């Protein structure tokens, strides 16, 4: 009886691992992709894009640091 229960759980675990869906949850990569897509569609100059990318990355750092609190404020 115990072997039957173990086999059932093992089969269920195998099927659960086979049919899992991978979820994309990297918001920083999404922000970067949106930034470059918007710049490409708008035809932004590479000189201006460098400044825009720096501003976006500073905003990303502030947003992530506001949530995780890994770095202190250098005051």
SEFIZA-3560 file (N, C-alpha, C; in Angstrom, 3 decimals):
REM SEFIZA-3560
<numar><xx>0.819</xx><yy>-1.195</yy><zz>0.000</zz><atom>N</atom></numar>
<numar><xx>0.000</xx><yy>0.000</yy><zz>0.000</zz><atom>CA</atom></numar>
<numar><xx>0.870</xx><yy>1.270</yy><zz>0.000</zz><atom>C</atom></numar>
<numar><xx>1.914</xx><yy>1.250</yy><zz>0.809</zz><atom>N</atom></numar>
<numar><xx>2.800</xx><yy>2.408</yy><zz>0.889</zz><atom>CA</atom></numar>
<numar><xx>3.540</xx><yy>2.623</yy><zz>-0.428</zz><atom>C</atom></numar>
<numar><xx>3.935</xx><yy>1.533</yy><zz>-1.084</zz><atom>N</atom></numar>
<numar><xx>4.613</xx><yy>1.655</yy><zz>-2.382</zz><atom>CA</atom></numar>
<numar><xx>3.692</xx><yy>2.277</yy><zz>-3.425</zz><atom>C</atom></numar>
<numar><xx>2.423</xx><yy>1.951</yy><zz>-3.370</zz><atom>N</atom></numar>
<numar><xx>1.453</xx><yy>2.508</yy><zz>-4.317</zz><atom>CA</atom></numar>
<numar><xx>1.313</xx><yy>4.021</yy><zz>-4.117</zz><atom>C</atom></numar>
<numar><xx>1.303</xx><yy>4.454</yy><zz>-2.866</zz><atom>N</atom></numar>
<numar><xx>1.195</xx><yy>5.885</yy><zz>-2.572</zz><atom>CA</atom></numar>
<numar><xx>2.450</xx><yy>6.616</yy><zz>-3.052</zz><atom>C</atom></numar>
<numar><xx>3.612</xx><yy>6.029</yy><zz>-2.797</zz><atom>N</atom></numar>
<numar><xx>4.869</xx><yy>6.649</yy><zz>-3.225</zz><atom>CA</atom></numar>
<numar><xx>4.938</xx><yy>6.731</yy><zz>-4.747</zz><atom>C</atom></numar>
<numar><xx>4.535</xx><yy>5.665</yy><zz>-5.440</zz><atom>N</atom></numar>
<numar><xx>4.527</xx><yy>5.680</yy><zz>-6.901</zz><atom>CA</atom></numar>
<numar><xx>3.566</xx><yy>6.736</yy><zz>-7.436</zz><atom>C</atom></numar>
<numar><xx>2.411</xx><yy>6.857</yy><zz>-6.800</zz><atom>N</atom></numar>
<numar><xx>1.434</xx><yy>7.859</yy><zz>-7.239</zz><atom>CA</atom></numar>
<numar><xx>1.997</xx><yy>9.270</yy><zz>-7.093</zz><atom>C</atom></numar>
<numar><xx>2.646</xx><yy>9.548</yy><zz>-5.959</zz><atom>N</atom></numar>
<numar><xx>3.242</xx><yy>10.863</yy><zz>-5.744</zz><atom>CA</atom></numar>
<numar><xx>4.383</xx><yy>11.115</yy><zz>-6.721</zz><atom>C</atom></numar>
<numar><xx>5.155</xx><yy>10.089</yy><zz>-7.006</zz><atom>N</atom></numar>
<numar><xx>6.261</xx><yy>10.231</yy><zz>-7.945</zz><atom>CA</atom></numar>
<numar><xx>5.751</xx><yy>10.538</yy><zz>-9.352</zz><atom>C</atom></numar>
<numar><xx>4.723</xx><yy>9.830</yy><zz>-9.783</zz><atom>N</atom></numar>
<numar><xx>4.135</xx><yy>10.081</yy><zz>-11.102</zz><atom>CA</atom></numar>
<numar><xx>3.547</xx><yy>11.493</yy><zz>-11.155</zz><atom>C</atom></numar>
<numar><xx>2.871</xx><yy>11.901</yy><zz>-10.091</zz><atom>N</atom></numar>
<numar><xx>2.293</xx><yy>13.251</yy><zz>-10.052</zz><atom>CA</atom></numar>
<numar><xx>3.387</xx><yy>14.317</yy><zz>-10.105</zz><atom>C</atom></numar>
<numar><xx>4.495</xx><yy>14.082</yy><zz>-9.409</zz><atom>N</atom></numar>
<numar><xx>5.601</xx><yy>15.043</yy><zz>-9.416</zz><atom>CA</atom></numar>
<numar><xx>6.236</xx><yy>15.141</yy><zz>-10.800</zz><atom>C</atom></numar>
<numar><xx>6.376</xx><yy>14.016</yy><zz>-11.478</zz><atom>N</atom></numar>
<numar><xx>6.955</xx><yy>14.024</yy><zz>-12.826</zz><atom>CA</atom></numar>
<numar><xx>6.052</xx><yy>14.794</yy><zz>-13.784</zz><atom>C</atom></numar>
<numar><xx>4.750</xx><yy>14.523</yy><zz>-13.745</zz><atom>N</atom></numar>
<numar><xx>3.827</xx><yy>15.239</yy><zz>-14.621</zz><atom>CA</atom></numar>
<numar><xx>3.777</xx><yy>16.728</yy><zz>-14.292</zz><atom>C</atom></numar>
<numar><xx>3.839</xx><yy>17.070</yy><zz>-13.019</zz><atom>N</atom></numar>
<numar><xx>3.822</xx><yy>18.485</yy><zz>-12.628</zz><atom>CA</atom></numar>
<numar><xx>5.071</xx><yy>19.199</yy><zz>-13.130</zz><atom>C</atom></numar>
<numar><xx>6.212</xx><yy>18.530</yy><zz>-13.088</zz><atom>N</atom></numar>
<numar><xx>7.441</xx><yy>19.172</yy><zz>-13.558</zz><atom>CA</atom></numar>
<numar><xx>7.485</xx><yy>19.265</yy><zz>-15.079</zz><atom>C</atom></numar>
<numar><xx>6.844</xx><yy>18.356</yy><zz>-15.767</zz><atom>N</atom></numar>
<numar><xx>6.830</xx><yy>18.389</yy><zz>-17.229</zz><atom>CA</atom></numar>
<numar><xx>5.929</xx><yy>19.508</yy><zz>-17.739</zz><atom>C</atom></numar>
<numar><xx>4.795</xx><yy>19.707</yy><zz>-17.096</zz><atom>N</atom></numar>
<numar><xx>3.796</xx><yy>20.639</yy><zz>-17.599</zz><atom>CA</atom></numar>
<numar><xx>3.825</xx><yy>22.009</yy><zz>-16.924</zz><atom>C</atom></numar>
<numar><xx>4.921</xx><yy>22.366</yy><zz>-16.300</zz><atom>N</atom></numar>
<numar><xx>5.013</xx><yy>23.700</yy><zz>-15.710</zz><atom>CA</atom></numar>
<numar><xx>5.319</xx><yy>24.725</yy><zz>-16.788</zz><atom>C</atom></numar>
<numar><xx>4.863</xx><yy>25.933</yy><zz>-16.569</zz><atom>N</atom></numar>
<numar><xx>5.055</xx><yy>27.021</yy><zz>-17.519</zz><atom>CA</atom></numar>
<numar><xx>6.123</xx><yy>27.959</yy><zz>-16.967</zz><atom>C</atom></numar>
<numar><xx>7.050</xx><yy>28.332</yy><zz>-17.805</zz><atom>N</atom></numar>
<numar><xx>8.095</xx><yy>29.261</yy><zz>-17.399</zz><atom>CA</atom></numar>
<numar><xx>7.540</xx><yy>30.682</yy><zz>-17.437</zz><atom>C</atom></numar>
<numar><xx>7.777</xx><yy>31.432</yy><zz>-16.367</zz><atom>N</atom></numar>
<numar><xx>7.272</xx><yy>32.792</yy><zz>-16.260</zz><atom>CA</atom></numar>
<numar><xx>8.442</xx><yy>33.767</yy><zz>-16.339</zz><atom>C</atom></numar>
<numar><xx>8.304</xx><yy>34.815</yy><zz>-17.138</zz><atom>N</atom></numar>
<numar><xx>9.321</xx><yy>35.843</yy><zz>-17.269</zz><atom>CA</atom></numar>
<numar><xx>8.999</xx><yy>36.949</yy><zz>-16.277</zz><atom>C</atom></numar>
<numar><xx>9.873</xx><yy>37.162</yy><zz>-15.305</zz><atom>N</atom></numar>
<numar><xx>9.585</xx><yy>38.151</yy><zz>-14.270</zz><atom>CA</atom></numar>
<numar><xx>10.751</xx><yy>39.098</yy><zz>-14.036</zz><atom>C</atom></numar>
<numar><xx>11.511</xx><yy>39.362</yy><zz>-15.059</zz><atom>N</atom></numar>
<numar><xx>12.646</xx><yy>40.257</yy><zz>-14.910</zz><atom>CA</atom></numar>
<numar><xx>12.237</xx><yy>41.644</yy><zz>-15.400</zz><atom>C</atom></numar>
<numar><xx>11.791</xx><yy>42.472</yy><zz>-14.487</zz><atom>N</atom></numar>
<numar><xx>11.283</xx><yy>43.797</yy><zz>-14.837</zz><atom>CA</atom></numar>
<numar><xx>12.364</xx><yy>44.714</yy><zz>-15.398</zz><atom>C</atom></numar>
<numar><xx>13.591</xx><yy>44.568</yy><zz>-14.933</zz><atom>N</atom></numar>
<numar><xx>14.680</xx><yy>45.419</yy><zz>-15.429</zz><atom>CA</atom></numar>
<numar><xx>14.894</xx><yy>45.179</yy><zz>-16.919</zz><atom>C</atom></numar>
<numar><xx>14.880</xx><yy>43.936</yy><zz>-17.330</zz><atom>N</atom></numar>
<numar><xx>15.024</xx><yy>43.617</yy><zz>-18.750</zz><atom>CA</atom></numar>
<numar><xx>13.849</xx><yy>44.159</yy><zz>-19.551</zz><atom>C</atom></numar>
<numar><xx>12.647</xx><yy>44.087</yy><zz>-18.982</zz><atom>N</atom></numar>
<numar><xx>11.475</xx><yy>44.643</yy><zz>-19.664</zz><atom>CA</atom></numar>
<numar><xx>11.613</xx><yy>46.153</yy><zz>-19.858</zz><atom>C</atom></numar>
<numar><xx>12.087</xx><yy>46.862</yy><zz>-18.833</zz><atom>N</atom></numar>
<numar><xx>12.275</xx><yy>48.312</yy><zz>-18.947</zz><atom>CA</atom></numar>
<numar><xx>13.301</xx><yy>48.636</yy><zz>-20.027</zz><atom>C</atom></numar>
<numar><xx>14.384</xx><yy>47.891</yy><zz>-20.065</zz><atom>N</atom></numar>
<numar><xx>15.411</xx><yy>48.122</yy><zz>-21.093</zz><atom>CA</atom></numar>
<numar><xx>14.854</xx><yy>47.872</yy><zz>-22.486</zz><atom>C</atom></numar>
<numar><xx>14.100</xx><yy>46.801</yy><zz>-22.634</zz><atom>N</atom></numar>
<numar><xx>13.518</xx><yy>46.483</yy><zz>-23.939</zz><atom>CA</atom></numar>
<numar><xx>12.542</xx><yy>47.572</yy><zz>-24.374</zz><atom>C</atom></numar>
<numar><xx>11.714</xx><yy>48.046</yy><zz>-23.453</zz><atom>N</atom></numar>
<numar><xx>10.778</xx><yy>49.126</yy><zz>-23.782</zz><atom>CA</atom></numar>
<numar><xx>11.513</xx><yy>50.406</yy><zz>-24.170</zz><atom>C</atom></numar>
<numar><xx>12.594</xx><yy>50.712</yy><zz>-23.474</zz><atom>N</atom></numar>
<numar><xx>13.376</xx><yy>51.914</yy><zz>-23.774</zz><atom>CA</atom></numar>
<numar><xx>13.955</xx><yy>51.840</yy><zz>-25.189</zz><atom>C</atom></numar>
<numar><xx>14.571</xx><yy>50.717</yy><zz>-25.531</zz><atom>N</atom></numar>
<numar><xx>15.184</xx><yy>50.595</yy><zz>-26.853</zz><atom>CA</atom></numar>
<numar><xx>14.135</xx><yy>50.511</yy><zz>-27.959</zz><atom>C</atom></numar>
<numar><xx>12.998</xx><yy>49.894</yy><zz>-27.681</zz><atom>N</atom></numar>
<numar><xx>11.919</xx><yy>49.844</yy><zz>-28.668</zz><atom>CA</atom></numar>
<numar><xx>11.380</xx><yy>51.240</yy><zz>-28.940</zz><atom>C</atom></numar>
<numar><xx>11.150</xx><yy>52.006</yy><zz>-27.876</zz><atom>N</atom></numar>
<numar><xx>10.647</xx><yy>53.373</yy><zz>-28.042</zz><atom>CA</atom></numar>
<numar><xx>11.650</xx><yy>54.239</yy><zz>-28.801</zz><atom>C</atom></numar>
<numar><xx>12.924</xx><yy>54.085</yy><zz>-28.512</zz><atom>N</atom></numar>
<numar><xx>13.953</xx><yy>54.871</yy><zz>-29.201</zz><atom>CA</atom></numar>
<numar><xx>14.033</xx><yy>54.493</yy><zz>-30.674</zz><atom>C</atom></numar>
<numar><xx>13.893</xx><yy>53.221</yy><zz>-30.968</zz><atom>N</atom></numar>
<numar><xx>13.955</xx><yy>52.760</yy><zz>-32.358</zz><atom>CA</atom></numar>
<numar><xx>12.753</xx><yy>53.271</yy><zz>-33.152</zz><atom>C</atom></numar>
<numar><xx>11.568</xx><yy>53.180</yy><zz>-32.555</zz><atom>N</atom></numar>
<numar><xx>10.357</xx><yy>53.632</yy><zz>-33.244</zz><atom>CA</atom></numar>
<numar><xx>10.403</xx><yy>55.142</yy><zz>-33.480</zz><atom>C</atom></numar>
<numar><xx>10.887</xx><yy>55.891</yy><zz>-32.494</zz><atom>N</atom></numar>
<numar><xx>10.931</xx><yy>57.354</yy><zz>-32.610</zz><atom>CA</atom></numar>
<numar><xx>12.091</xx><yy>57.841</yy><zz>-33.465</zz><atom>C</atom></numar>
<numar><xx>13.039</xx><yy>56.973</yy><zz>-33.761</zz><atom>N</atom></numar>
<numar><xx>14.198</xx><yy>57.381</yy><zz>-34.556</zz><atom>CA</atom></numar>
<numar><xx>15.124</xx><yy>58.317</yy><zz>-33.791</zz><atom>C</atom></numar>
<numar><xx>15.309</xx><yy>58.039</yy><zz>-32.512</zz><atom>N</atom></numar>
<numar><xx>16.119</xx><yy>58.890</yy><zz>-31.648</zz><atom>CA</atom></numar>
<numar><xx>17.598</xx><yy>58.816</yy><zz>-32.029</zz><atom>C</atom></numar>
<numar><xx>18.265</xx><yy>59.956</yy><zz>-31.965</zz><atom>N</atom></numar>
<numar><xx>19.699</xx><yy>60.034</yy><zz>-32.243</zz><atom>CA</atom></numar>
<numar><xx>20.475</xx><yy>59.236</yy><zz>-31.193</zz><atom>C</atom></numar>
<numar><xx>21.542</xx><yy>58.551</yy><zz>-31.585</zz><atom>N</atom></numar>
<numar><xx>22.349</xx><yy>57.813</yy><zz>-30.607</zz><atom>CA</atom></numar>
<numar><xx>22.925</xx><yy>58.700</yy><zz>-29.508</zz><atom>C</atom></numar>
<numar><xx>23.216</xx><yy>59.962</yy><zz>-29.820</zz><atom>N</atom></numar>
<numar><xx>23.736</xx><yy>60.875</yy><zz>-28.801</zz><atom>CA</atom></numar>
<numar><xx>22.691</xx><yy>61.147</yy><zz>-27.718</zz><atom>C</atom></numar>
<numar><xx>21.470</xx><yy>61.342</yy><zz>-28.139</zz><atom>N</atom></numar>
<numar><xx>20.385</xx><yy>61.569</yy><zz>-27.177</zz><atom>CA</atom></numar>
<numar><xx>20.039</xx><yy>60.272</yy><zz>-26.460</zz><atom>C</atom></numar>
<numar><xx>20.112</xx><yy>59.169</yy><zz>-27.172</zz><atom>N</atom></numar>
<numar><xx>19.767</xx><yy>57.875</yy><zz>-26.583</zz><atom>CA</atom></numar>
<numar><xx>20.693</xx><yy>57.514</yy><zz>-25.430</zz><atom>C</atom></numar>
<numar><xx>21.954</xx><yy>57.909</yy><zz>-25.507</zz><atom>N</atom></numar>
<numar><xx>22.878</xx><yy>57.647</yy><zz>-24.403</zz><atom>CA</atom></numar>
<numar><xx>22.432</xx><yy>58.319</yy><zz>-23.120</zz><atom>C</atom></numar>
<numar><xx>21.973</xx><yy>59.564</yy><zz>-23.241</zz><atom>N</atom></numar>
<numar><xx>21.486</xx><yy>60.293</yy><zz>-22.062</zz><atom>CA</atom></numar>
<numar><xx>20.200</xx><yy>59.668</yy><zz>-21.540</zz><atom>C</atom></numar>
<numar><xx>19.299</xx><yy>59.327</yy><zz>-22.447</zz><atom>N</atom></numar>
<numar><xx>18.031</xx><yy>58.709</yy><zz>-22.047</zz><atom>CA</atom></numar>
<numar><xx>18.291</xx><yy>57.379</yy><zz>-21.351</zz><atom>C</atom></numar>
<numar><xx>19.208</xx><yy>56.585</yy><zz>-21.885</zz><atom>N</atom></numar>
<numar><xx>19.524</xx><yy>55.290</yy><zz>-21.274</zz><atom>CA</atom></numar>
<numar><xx>20.096</xx><yy>55.472</yy><zz>-19.874</zz><atom>C</atom></numar>
<numar><xx>20.923</xx><yy>56.491</yy><zz>-19.683</zz><atom>N</atom></numar>
<numar><xx>21.484</xx><yy>56.749</yy><zz>-18.351</zz><atom>CA</atom></numar>
<numar><xx>20.394</xx><yy>57.137</yy><zz>-17.364</zz><atom>C</atom></numar>
<numar><xx>19.444</xx><yy>57.950</yy><zz>-17.797</zz><atom>N</atom></numar>
<numar><xx>18.339</xx><yy>58.348</yy><zz>-16.920</zz><atom>CA</atom></numar>
<numar><xx>17.473</xx><yy>57.147</yy><zz>-16.568</zz><atom>C</atom></numar>
<numar><xx>17.190</xx><yy>56.303</yy><zz>-17.556</zz><atom>N</atom></numar>
<numar><xx>16.375</xx><yy>55.109</yy><zz>-17.295</zz><atom>CA</atom></numar>
<numar><xx>17.091</xx><yy>54.178</yy><zz>-16.326</zz><atom>C</atom></numar>
<numar><xx>18.392</xx><yy>53.977</yy><zz>-16.519</zz><atom>N</atom></numar>
<numar><xx>19.121</xx><yy>53.074</yy><zz>-15.628</zz><atom>CA</atom></numar>
<numar><xx>19.200</xx><yy>53.622</yy><zz>-14.207</zz><atom>C</atom></numar>
<numar><xx>19.318</xx><yy>54.940</yy><zz>-14.057</zz><atom>N</atom></numar>
<numar><xx>19.292</xx><yy>55.534</yy><zz>-12.716</zz><atom>CA</atom></numar>
<numar><xx>17.927</xx><yy>55.324</yy><zz>-12.071</zz><atom>C</atom></numar>
<numar><xx>16.877</xx><yy>55.437</yy><zz>-12.864</zz><atom>N</atom></numar>
<numar><xx>15.526</xx><yy>55.206</yy><zz>-12.349</zz><atom>CA</atom></numar>
<numar><xx>15.324</xx><yy>53.750</yy><zz>-11.960</zz><atom>C</atom></numar>
<numar><xx>15.845</xx><yy>52.839</yy><zz>-12.767</zz><atom>N</atom></numar>
<numar><xx>15.752</xx><yy>51.412</yy><zz>-12.452</zz><atom>CA</atom></numar>
<numar><xx>16.487</xx><yy>51.121</yy><zz>-11.150</zz><atom>C</atom></numar>
<numar><xx>17.675</xx><yy>51.682</yy><zz>-10.990</zz><atom>N</atom></numar>
<numar><xx>18.434</xx><yy>51.478</yy><zz>-9.760</zz><atom>CA</atom></numar>
<numar><xx>17.655</xx><yy>51.988</yy><zz>-8.556</zz><atom>C</atom></numar>
<numar><xx>17.097</xx><yy>53.195</yy><zz>-8.659</zz><atom>N</atom></numar>
<numar><xx>16.330</xx><yy>53.754</yy><zz>-7.548</zz><atom>CA</atom></numar>
<numar><xx>15.101</xx><yy>52.909</yy><zz>-7.226</zz><atom>C</atom></numar>
<numar><xx>14.420</xx><yy>52.416</yy><zz>-8.261</zz><atom>N</atom></numar>
<numar><xx>13.223</xx><yy>51.611</yy><zz>-8.032</zz><atom>CA</atom></numar>
<numar><xx>13.562</xx><yy>50.291</yy><zz>-7.348</zz><atom>C</atom></numar>
<numar><xx>14.580</xx><yy>49.611</yy><zz>-7.837</zz><atom>N</atom></numar>
<numar><xx>14.963</xx><yy>48.326</yy><zz>-7.243</zz><atom>CA</atom></numar>
<numar><xx>15.527</xx><yy>48.532</yy><zz>-5.842</zz><atom>C</atom></numar>
<numar><xx>16.333</xx><yy>49.559</yy><zz>-5.666</zz><atom>N</atom></numar>
<numar><xx>16.904</xx><yy>49.826</yy><zz>-4.349</zz><atom>CA</atom></numar>
<numar><xx>15.821</xx><yy>50.250</yy><zz>-3.355</zz><atom>C</atom></numar>
<numar><xx>14.775</xx><yy>50.908</yy><zz>-3.831</zz><atom>N</atom></numar>
<numar><xx>13.668</xx><yy>51.271</yy><zz>-2.957</zz><atom>CA</atom></numar>
<numar><xx>12.918</xx><yy>50.067</yy><zz>-2.436</zz><atom>C</atom></numar>
<numar><xx>12.934</xx><yy>48.987</yy><zz>-3.196</zz><atom>N</atom></numar>
<numar><xx>12.244</xx><yy>47.762</yy><zz>-2.781</zz><atom>CA</atom></numar>
<numar><xx>13.158</xx><yy>46.886</yy><zz>-1.941</zz><atom>C</atom></numar>
<numar><xx>14.382</xx><yy>46.665</yy><zz>-2.401</zz><atom>N</atom></numar>
<numar><xx>15.267</xx><yy>45.698</yy><zz>-1.748</zz><atom>CA</atom></numar>
<numar><xx>16.187</xx><yy>46.308</yy><zz>-0.697</zz><atom>C</atom></numar>
<numar><xx>16.426</xx><yy>47.605</yy><zz>-0.740</zz><atom>N</atom></numar>
<numar><xx>17.265</xx><yy>48.317</yy><zz>0.235</zz><atom>CA</atom></numar>
<numar><xx>18.657</xx><yy>47.694</yy><zz>0.379</zz><atom>C</atom></numar>
<numar><xx>19.323</xx><yy>47.454</yy><zz>-0.742</zz><atom>N</atom></numar>
<numar><xx>20.658</xx><yy>46.862</yy><zz>-0.706</zz><atom>CA</atom></numar>
<numar><xx>21.758</xx><yy>47.899</yy><zz>-0.523</zz><atom>C</atom></numar>
<numar><xx>21.530</xx><yy>49.121</yy><zz>-0.977</zz><atom>N</atom></numar>
<numar><xx>22.557</xx><yy>50.162</yy><zz>-0.920</zz><atom>CA</atom></numar>
<numar><xx>22.026</xx><yy>51.342</yy><zz>-0.118</zz><atom>C</atom></numar>
<numar><xx>22.880</xx><yy>51.911</yy><zz>0.718</zz><atom>N</atom></numar>
<numar><xx>22.453</xx><yy>53.054</yy><zz>1.527</zz><atom>CA</atom></numar>
<numar><xx>22.578</xx><yy>54.344</yy><zz>0.730</zz><atom>C</atom></numar>
<numar><xx>21.915</xx><yy>55.371</yy><zz>1.194</zz><atom>N</atom></numar>
<numar><xx>21.943</xx><yy>56.670</yy><zz>0.547</zz><atom>CA</atom></numar>
<numar><xx>23.249</xx><yy>57.386</yy><zz>0.902</zz><atom>C</atom></numar>
<numar><xx>24.039</xx><yy>57.844</yy><zz>-0.067</zz><atom>N</atom></numar>
<numar><xx>25.359</xx><yy>58.428</yy><zz>0.234</zz><atom>CA</atom></numar>
<numar><xx>25.284</xx><yy>59.888</yy><zz>0.687</zz><atom>C</atom></numar>
<numar><xx>24.605</xx><yy>60.167</yy><zz>1.762</zz><atom>N</atom></numar>
<numar><xx>24.485</xx><yy>61.547</yy><zz>2.261</zz><atom>CA</atom></numar>
<numar><xx>25.476</xx><yy>61.811</yy><zz>3.335</zz><atom>C</atom></numar>
//
